Amino acid sequence: MTDEPLTHRIILHAYVTEKSMDEMERLNKLEFVVDRRATRAEIRRAVEATYQCKVAKINTKIVRVGKIATVRFAKEFSAEDIGGRAGVF
């Protein structure tokens, strides 16, 4: 069994706001709406497997639209490039 079906159930879609776009440019971060039951470790594995990158840190919060994961990428990976693959642009 591959992890691909699991990653699609954890990461629902990119969460784009004016603040998240600013953080993408300045702080190398992206935000994703994720499954409410997903842990930080599961989110890390899903993001790294889906976008072939290295995650430095994850913060999560519960809001009206669901659970939002703010993902900071390692310095060698660009959030803008990953955002392009995630459908942010």
MARVODO-82352 format. One record per residue: x, y, z of N, C-alpha, C in turn. Coordinates in steps of 0.02 Angstrom, whole numbers, padded with zeros to 5 digits. Last residue first. Layout:
BEGIN
PT n.east n.north   n.up ca.east ca.north  ca.up c.east c.north   c.up
PT      X       Y      Z       X        Y      Z      X       Y      Z
...
This chain:
BEGIN
PT n.east n.north   n.up ca.east ca.north  ca.up c.east c.north   c.up
PT -00057   01494 -00362  -00056    01546 -00414 -00102   01528 -00471
PT -00079   01380 -00288  -00090    01444 -00256 -00096   01499 -00309
PT -00053   01248 -00324  -00111    01283 -00354 -00127   01349 -00322
PT  00059   01183 -00287  -00001    01171 -00246 -00062   01207 -00273
PT  00156   01231 -00370   00136    01162 -00380  00071   01147 -00342
PT  00165   01360 -00314   00147    01352 -00385  00123   01282 -00399
PT  00212   01327 -00188   00146    01356 -00195  00121   01351 -00266
PT  00341   01288 -00220   00295    01237 -00195  00222   01262 -00201
PT  00391   01415 -00257   00392    01358 -00304  00341   01305 -00284
PT  00371   01484 -00136   00339    01508 -00198  00337   01453 -00250
PT  00451   01420 -00045   00379    01414 -00036  00342   01437 -00099
PT  00594   01332 -00092   00558    01395 -00098  00482   01383 -00091
PT  00721   01252  00001   00659    01245 -00038  00621   01311 -00035
PT  00826   01275  00086   00842    01256  00017  00781   01247 -00028
PT  00768   01301  00211   00794    01356  00171  00808   01338  00099
PT  00614   01210  00235   00686    01218  00244  00712   01270  00194
PT  00455   01292  00266   00499    01247  00229  00572   01261  00245
PT  00321   01290  00373   00382    01326  00355  00429   01275  00324
PT  00149   01288  00366   00209    01247  00354  00267   01292  00334
PT  00008   01287  00455   00056    01334  00428  00123   01297  00425
PT -00145   01213  00435  -00075    01199  00450 -00032   01251  00416
PT -00306   01224  00499  -00257    01256  00455 -00187   01238  00479
PT -00458   01142  00501  -00392    01145  00531 -00343   01172  00479
PT -00598   01246  00457  -00568    01181  00475 -00502   01190  00509
PT -00658   01367  00443  -00655    01325  00383 -00625   01256  00397
PT -00643   01423  00573  -00710    01406  00547 -00707   01359  00487
PT -00497   01340  00641  -00536    01399  00623 -00603   01376  00594
PT -00362   01286  00732  -00430    01268  00713 -00468   01333  00701
PT -00192   01269  00682  -00245    01305  00717 -00312   01282  00690
PT -00017   01226  00690  -00086    01213  00671 -00133   01256  00711
PT  00145   01231  00617   00099    01257  00668  00028   01243  00644
PT  00297   01154  00582   00225    01156  00569  00189   01184  00630
PT  00458   01169  00503   00414    01175  00561  00342   01178  00539
PT  00527   01121  00388   00565    01143  00447  00520   01144  00510
PT  00518   00995  00268   00480    01040  00311  00521   01057  00372
PT  00575   00975  00106   00592    00964  00176  00556   01017  00217
PT  00490   00896 -00034   00526    00950 -00001  00542   00930  00070
PT  00388   00839 -00123   00459    00822 -00125  00502   00879 -00097
PT  00252   00855 -00106   00288    00909 -00140  00364   00897 -00144
PT  00208   00735 -00044   00170    00764 -00100  00213   00812 -00140
PT  00299   00709  00060   00288    00659  00008  00255   00690 -00054
PT  00290   00826  00138   00355    00806  00110  00346   00756  00054
PT  00153   00823  00171   00180    00879  00133  00246   00859  00100
PT  00146   00700  00244   00104    00711  00184  00132   00767  00141
PT  00235   00720  00351   00247    00666  00303  00208   00677  00238
PT  00169   00831  00413   00238    00836  00389  00252   00783  00336
PT  00047   00771  00449   00047    00827  00402  00117   00835  00372
PT  00093   00677  00543   00059    00655  00482  00059   00709  00428
PT  00144   00766  00640   00189    00717  00607  00158   00692  00542
PT  00029   00833  00680   00083    00870  00647  00130   00823  00610
PT -00118   00735  00637  -00067    00760  00683 -00014   00798  00644
PT -00287   00750  00585  -00216    00740  00568 -00170   00771  00620
PT -00418   00781  00603  -00391    00727  00645 -00316   00717  00634
PT -00451   00876  00508  -00449    00896  00579 -00418   00843  00624
PT -00352   00888  00363  -00401    00849  00400 -00395   00866  00475
PT -00311   01058  00315  -00296    00987  00324 -00353   00953  00362
PT -00266   01188  00215  -00322    01161  00253 -00311   01086  00254
PT -00107   01266  00228  -00149    01215  00198 -00208   01200  00244
PT  00010   01393  00192  -00043    01368  00234 -00086   01320  00194
PT  00188   01415  00190   00125    01405  00155  00074   01380  00206
PT  00338   01516  00204   00283    01476  00233  00225   01470  00184
PT  00447   01607  00197   00452    01541  00166  00400   01492  00196
PT  00432   01738  00239   00452    01688  00289  00456   01617  00262
PT  00397   01822  00128   00445    01844  00178  00473   01787  00221
PT  00309   01748  00042   00365    01786  00016  00418   01801  00068
PT  00220   01688  00132   00253    01647  00081  00315   01684  00054
PT  00171   01795  00204   00215    01748  00237  00252   01703  00188
PT  00091   01851  00102   00147    01890  00130  00197   01844  00165
PT -00002   01749  00086   00040    01767  00029  00101   01807  00053
PT -00063   01751  00212  -00025    01691  00192  00020   01705  00132
PT -00125   01877  00207  -00073    01864  00257 -00031   01803  00236
PT -00219   01856  00107  -00168    01908  00098 -00110   01896  00146
PT -00235   01679  00084  -00259    01743  00108 -00204   01794  00095
PT -00266   01515  00046  -00236    01576  00020 -00272   01637  00048
PT -00226   01357  00075  -00267    01409  00105 -00234   01476  00089
PT -00235   01210 -00027  -00197    01268 -00002 -00247   01320  00024
PT -00324   01064  00034  -00306    01114 -00017 -00266   01169  00015
PT -00304   00943  00113  -00364    00954  00073 -00352   01004  00017
PT -00201   00822  00167  -00198    00889  00138 -00259   00898  00094
PT -00259   00692  00197  -00234    00737  00249 -00233   00809  00224
PT -00294   00624  00084  -00345    00631  00135 -00323   00680  00190
PT -00180   00622  00011  -00236    00659 -00017 -00292   00668  00034
PT -00099   00540  00089  -00081    00610  00083 -00139   00651  00055
PT -00163   00415  00070  -00162    00446  00136 -00147   00520  00131
PT -00136   00384 -00064  -00205    00397 -00043 -00209   00432  00025
PT  00012   00376 -00051  -00022    00426 -00092 -00095   00436 -00072
PT  00079   00276  00012   00056    00332  00054  00015   00382  00015
PT  00029   00109 -00043   00068    00170 -00046  00039   00223 -00001
PT  00042  -00059  00000   00000    00000  00000  00044   00062  00000
